[in-house]
Structure formats: structure tokens, C-alpha cells
Amino acid sequence: NKASAAVQELANTTQSWDGNSLPAYPKGQPKITILRISIPAGAQLDTHKHPVINAGVLVSGQLTVVSKNGKTLHLKAGDSIIEVVDTAHYGINEGNIPAEIIVFYAGTIDSPITVVETR
């Protein structure tokens, strides 16, 4: 008895959520990082940027992403995000439960995945 898998495409794009084209992958040894990030209700993350291409899926809760260029994205559980690259932004959980997001970073061994902006 063979069961078939159900496949749901969550993202398929060449652009980040703000509409900009994704940059070319950098040269060097590829390194994949996968993080599960939990953002408490009411919390706002530090402003930061990602030097590498990354994408995520919000597993639970809600999350608002705000970029320094004034664009905003509202995510609810099940939504995917193709993050902005080298653009300062922050996330804020405006809900009343923790926001859980799993993020996949496609970087290289020589590059950090996140750089927090100093105040």
C-alpha cells in the first residue's frame, strides 16, 4: 500500500519580500544554517541585517517585519518569508503568544548570517 506525499509549495521566487532581486550566491565553501527562533509576545528584535540569502516559515504566532527603507510585512502562522539581504530590518511580535519561526540561511563558512546594528 503506497501512500503519496502531499506537497505544498511555500515559496518560489527570485525576490526578497520587499521586491528586490536576490543577489548572486557568494564564492566559497557553502554553509547551511537552520535556526528555530522564538520571539516572546510583545518583543521587538534588534535592528539587524543578513549578508546571506535566507528564508523562513512562521510556525506559530504572528510577526511583523519592518525594513529601514519603510516597508512592512505582516506574517501569520504558515506564512513564508524570503528575507531581505544586506538591508537593515527588525521583527516585532505584536501578538499575545510567542512567534516561532524556522529560518534557513544559505551562506558560506566565511560570512556571518546576521549582523546586529550598533546603536
N, C-alpha and C positions, 0 to 999 in steps of 0.2 A: 504494500500500500504506500504509494509515493505521494507525499504532500507537496504542494508547490508553495514557494515562498511569496509572501506579499511584499512588494517593493513600492515604497513611496519616495519620490524624489523631493528632497527638501531644498535643494539649491542647485542651480546650473547656470553660471554666469561668468562673464569676464570683467565684471564691475563690482566695486565695493558698494555698500549700502547708500553712499552719498552720490552715486552715479559716476564716479571717476573710474577709469580703466585701471585694472590691477597692473602693477609693474612686472617686469621680467623677473624670473627667479634669479637669485644671485648665484655666482660661481662658488664652488667649494663643496665640501662634503655635506650632503643633505642631512638634516636632523629634524625629526618629527617630535613635537611635544604635545601631549594631550593633558589638559587641566580640567578638573571639575571645580568650579568656583561657586561658593555660596555667599551671597550678599544679603546681610540681615535687612529686615523690613526697616525702611526709613533711612538706610545708609547711602551715602554718596562716596564713590571711589575717588581717589586722587586723579587729577588730570594726568594723562599718560599718552604715549604713542607706541605703536608696534612697528619696528623696522622690517618685519616679515609678514608675508601673507598669512592670514588666519581666518578661520570660520568657526561658527559655533551654533549650538542648538540650545534654546532655553527649555530646560526640562520641566521646571515648575516656577510658579510665581509670575511676576512681570518685571520688566526692566526698561528704562528709558535711557537711550544713548544720545549724548549731546556732543557735537563736534565744535571746535573752536571757530569754524567758519559759519556757525549759526544754524547748522542742520540738526534735526532731531529725528530719532527713530524710536517708536514705541513697540516693544516686543511683549507678546504673551506666550504662555507655555505652548511649546510645539513649534514656535517660530524659529527660523534660521536667520543667521546674520553673516554676511561677508564683511569683515571688518575693514575699516579704512587703514591704509598703510602710510606711515610717516605723517599722520595728521593727528594733532592733539585732540583728545576727547575724554569724556568721563561717563560712567554709568551711574544711575541713581535708581534705587528700588523705592518707588512711590507706593508700593502695596503694603499689605499688612501681614504677609508671610515671607519667609526667605525666598530669594530668587536663586535658582540653581541653574547654572549654565555649563555645558561642556564645550570647551574650545580646543580646536586643532590648529597648531601652528606649524607651518611649513618653512623652516628656517635652515640655517647652516650652523655647524659647530662653532663658528667664529662670531656669531651675531646673537645679541640678546633678543628675547622675544618681546620684552616690554621695557620701556624706559619711562620712569616717572618724572614729570616736570618738576623742577625745583621752584620753590616759591620765592 
